[in-house]
Amino acid sequence: MNPLWKGLNSVATERLGQRDYSQKSPAGRLATTGIEAGEAIAKRAELDAAWIPGVEIFPRRVFPQRHRGFFGEFARQGEGPLHAIGMWPRQWATACMFAGTAKGFHIHPPHIPEGTTPEAWFRRLFVEDVKNFALRPYDREQWDAMFFVQGNVEMLLVDERAGMPRKVMRIIIEGDDQRGPNNAGLVIPAGVAHALRAEGSRDTIMVYGTTTQFEPQFEGRIADEIERAPLPPEWAAYVAR
């Protein structure tokens, strides 16, 4: 036993643990404890081995208007990051997450062309012909472009596409009400599971565009129990009588 803890009883000593404060590399933190959006953008080149193919993160400019508020752009058709990858949403929507709440993992089905396998298709899209954005079937599968105008969010991404290395990304993005390097837009491909939770004491407001229109059958759910908070046991028992 470490003599430092000799003043504790045996039960406490057996359960004792300590937090690891050592600094992992940016790639190591991206896949575990997470990194801020600004760092992910600044160090994108060195994160390549840990990055999920098709995921894009890009900086946004937010302009303060003294004594009034702020103004921030999302995207311009024909310009910027979305134009560079040949993606333009067909539907825009907004969502609010109350402080302290979360959205469980959800995922959209990738389109696989006839005559090929998922493994071969993804290899072509994201390994062999990675810059040929015209190949991407945006009109047949849902990609998301997400923007945050208020609050902090922790975003978790998991690549679940067949034949692709299963990578995990964890990124902190800040809303426009906190002007700084962590104001960012995020693009999520079909086949990549994503979850997010609101951090801090403010509600989170998100605006997002999708490459296809919303269809409930294309909204797959994985580990989303957090969205279905059960009634207190006493309430459930009373209601069930």
N, C-alpha and C positions, 0 to 999 in steps of 0.2 A: 504493500500500500504506500502511496506517496505520502511522506510525513507531513506535507503541507496541509492535508485534510484529516489529520489524526484527531481533531476536535469534533468530528462528525460521528454519529452513530453508524453502525454497520449497514442498516437498511439504506440510509441516505448515500453512504459511500458506494454501495453496489450499483446504485442507479445514477451515480454522478457522471456527467459528461461535460465537455467543453466545446465551445464553438471554434471552428477553424477560421482564423483571421488572415491566413496567408493569401496573397494576391495571385490568383490564377491569370493566365494569359487572356487577352480579349476573346479569343476563340473558345477557351475553356469556360469563361463566364457566359458567353452567348448561349452555350448549351446547358448551363447549370443554374447559376445564381442570377444571370441576366445582365444586360448592359443597357445603358441609355441610348436613345435613338441617335443623339448627336455623335456619340462615340462610334456607333455602328456605321454611320455615314462617313465619318472621318477615316475610319480604319477598314473600310470595305475591302480593299485589296488584300489585306492580310487575313481576312476572315473567310476567304474563298473556300477553303477546305471544309469549314464548318457550316457554310451557307446552304440553305435549301434552294435548289435551282428554280428559277422563275419568280422567287420572292424579290420584290423591289422595295427599297426604302429611299426616300429622297427628301431634301430639306424644303421647308416652306417659309416664306417671308410673311411676317405679321407686322402690320403697320399700326402703331399707336395713334390714337386721335385724342389729344389731351382734353381732359374734362368731358369726354364723350364716350370713349370706349376703344375699339380697335377694329381693324379690317384685315382680313386675310384671304388670299385666293386659294382655291382648290386646284383647278386645272384649266388650261386653255386648249380648246380643240385645235389641232394642227401645230401645237407647240409643246415643248417641255417633255418630261419623263414619260407620260402616257403616250404621247405621239411617237416617241422614240421606239417604243415596243409595239406600236400599231394597235393600241387598245383604246377604245372609247366606250364608256358605259351606255347601256340602253335604258337603264332605270336608275334613278337617284332616290335615296330615302334617308331618314334620320332616325336616330334611336337615343333614348335617354336611359342611363343606368344610375340608379340612386347610389349615393355614397355607401361603400361597404358591400356592394352586391357584385355578382359575377355572371357571365354567360358561359355555360359549359361548352365543351368541344363540339363543333359542328363542321361538316365537310360536304363538299359538292362533288358529284360523280364526274370523272373525266370522260371525255368522248374518245373512243378508240375506233379509228377508221376500219372498215371492212378489209380483210385480207392481211392484217398484221396483228401482232400480239401487243399487249400493253407494254411489256418489257422492251420490245424493239421500238415501239412508237416513242416512248419516253426517252430512250437512248438517242433516237434521232433528234427529238426536239431540244433536249437539254445537254447533250454531250457532243454529238457529231455535227449538228447544224444549228448551234446554239444562237447564232445571230440572225438566223432566218425567221424573223418574227411573223412573216406572212404565213408560215406553216401552222401557227397556233389557231385552233378552232374556237376563237372567242365567241362566235355566234352559236356554238353548240354546247358550250359548257360555261359554268359560272365562275368568273374571276371577280374578285372584289378589290375595289380601290377605296381605302378607308382614310378618313380625316377626322381630327378631334378638335372641337372648338372650345371645349371647357373641361377642366378636370385632368387628372392623371390616370393613365391606364397601364396595366401590365399585360402585354400580349404574349401568348404562347402559341407556337407553331410546331406542328409535327408532320413530317413528310410520310404519307402512307401510300404512295403510288407504287404499284407493283414493279419490282426490279430496281427501284431506286434505293440508295442507302437511307436508312431511317435516321434522319437528323432532327434535332430539336433546337428551336430558337426561342429566346426569351428576351423581350425588348420592352423598355419603358418609354412611353410616348406622352408628351405633355400637350395640353390643349392651348388654343390661341390666347386664353386668358393668362397664360404664363409665357410671355414672349421670350424665346431663347433658342439654343441649338437643338433642343429636343422637340421642337415643332416639326413634325414630319408627316409625309404621306406614305402609305403602305399598300403594296399590291400583293394579293394572295392568290395563288393558282388553284384551280380545281384539283382535288386529290390531296390537298394539304389541310389537315385538321387545325382548327384555330379556336382558341378560347381567350377570354379577357376578363379582367376584374378591375373595378374602380379602386383607386388608391386615394387615401386622404379623406378629408371631410366634405369635399364638394361632389355634387352630382357630376357625372360625365355625360357630355353630349357629343354624339358622333354623327357624321354625315358620310354616307358611303354610296358608291356607284357600283352597279353590277353589269357584266357584259351580256347577261340574259335577263329576261323578266322573271320575277319571283314565281316559283312553282313549288308548292309544299312537298311534292314527291322528290324533289332534288335537294332537300334539306336533310341530310343524314345527321344523326346525333350519336356521339360517343362520349361516355362519361359526363353526362349532363345532369346528374342527380342534384347538383347544386341549385339548379333552377326550379326544383320541385320540393321546396321546403315543406316538411311534414307538419301537420298540426301537432300541438302538444299532446302527449299521450292521453291526458285526462279529457281533452276536448274530443279527440278521436273516439274514445270509448263512449262518451256521452252522445255524440252524433250517430254512432253506429247502433245505439239501443233501439 
